[in-house]
């Protein structure tokens, strides 16, 4: 009997947010349907390209802080999306080569592309993927425990993926389930686009109309709410363009409708 083909099915006829985001960031891992959807999004909200690029700059700065000043050596990046440049493991292991990084995603294309990430991890460190839907945080924690030591601090990351939760209650459940599982001294790193931009809201509505997974922009107060009970790292809850921006990037520090924070679990 022929062996069963368990390779992931990649749909090329429906746009996917991870591939569109890769297109906006200047990557190459997308299909024509994603380019079409991405260009349509730019027409509605030209700021989306700035959001995409600056979100990666925030990741670089935040992970750099955690691996450097905060001394973390473990990271759990949930809903990571497609690899582009300066991914979490590259930033963390560039500072501390022994860092362990677990990525979690349920996009078939992300899982296929993850093989390229595993070739450039450091000899001392660990970089791996788990196939998991972020709507199942209990499974994410269980799978991550095979790699990470949950008795030591972990940097938990939700980078621009929270809008995929069907409700705010679901969103908070996802984040708190993971944060409840990690020990004191762990950090939450998160950002998301918010509903104070009519153009961004319309972009998300149009994307849902293409058949892609719905993305719901929420008030920035709700995004701030996921950090309740955590000690915010300076400068606190701000636009992604304003979190420890380097002096050379001062021209980019105007506020945009995407907010972030880094919070430490007491």
Helices and strands as residue ranges (DSSP letters): H 17-24, H 32-44, H 47-67, E 74-78, H 88-95, E 100-105, H 108-118, E 126-131, H 137-144, E 155-159, G 162-164, H 168-181, E 187-193, H 198-209, H 220-225, E 230-232, E 238-239, G 240-242, G 247-252, E 258-265
